Amino acid sequence: MREGYEPGFFVKEMSDLNITPDTIKFKFDVNFKEFYTKPISLQYRNIKQIPKGKYKKWEAYAGNEPFRSRIYNGVVKDNKIELKIGDEYRIFKKIRGK
């Protein structure tokens, strides 16, 4: 549930990536100052690639406090990844290549 403001969007490289044939685990850290007001195009793989001025900075949070680290664990099966996020599962299906 949001707290009365629009959502923020970011792009960030994964760290501590560990992939086995049937599992995936990774983490990322992001500061609120790295958030934008709309989704970032998939062509940008990290924040340094985003052209200055292309996206408006998200101003819902004006502080400099870091966003907490997030660690994701998932299961890889049948051309999809199932990640547990909070109390729910999100499914990501492979759509390109084999």
N, C-alpha and C positions, 0 to 999 in steps of 0.2 A: 504494500500500500504506500502510495506517495504521500507527501506532507503538504500538498497544495501548490506545488511547483511542477513545471514541465520536466521530463526526464533528461538526463545528460547522456552523451554518447562519447565513446573513446575508442582508440585503436592502440593496441599494446602487444609487444612480442611476449610470447610465453617464456618462462624460465623454468628450470628444473624439470624439463620435459623428459618423461620416461614412457616409452611405448614398448609393449610386448605384443605377441600375436593376438592376445585377447583382452588387454587392458591399456588404458592411457591415464597418465597423471601429469598435471602441470600446475604452475602457479603464476600469478602476476601481481604486480604492485603498480598502482596508479595514483597520482595526486589529483585532487579535485581541479586544480588549475589546468589539467590536461583534458577536461571534458568540453564537449561542443554541444550546440543546440539541436543538431540534426545528425542522422546516421552518417558515418564516414564511408566513402566509396571503398569497395573491396580492393581497388587497385593500390591503395596505400596500406603497406604492411607494418609500418611503425610511424610514430608521431613526427619523426624528422622528415618524412617524405611528403607530408601535407603542406601544400603551398600556403605561405602566409596570406591571410585575408580570405582564403577560399571558404573557410567555415567560421561562423561566429562563435566566440567563446561562451561557454555556459556560465551564467552569472548567478545562479541560484545559491551557490556557496562561495562566499567572497574570501574565506580564510585560506591559509596556506597549509592546513593540516593534511597529512597524507591519508589516502584511502587505505583501509586495512588490506593486508595481503589476503588473497583468495587462493585456496588450493582446490583443484577439481580432480575428481577420480571418476573414471568411466569404464565401461565395458565395450569392447569392440566385437561386433558379430553381425553377420549377414549384411555386409556393406553399410553398416551404420554404427554410430557411436551413441551410447546412452550415458549421459552425465547426470549425476545427482546434484541438483542445485537447491540448497535448502531442504525442504521436505518433499520436493517433487523431482521427477525425472524429465530431462529434455532429450529429445532424440534428434540426431543430425544424420541425415541420409546422404550417402555419396551420390552425386549427380553427374560428375564428369569422370571420364576414364574408367579403367577397370583395374 
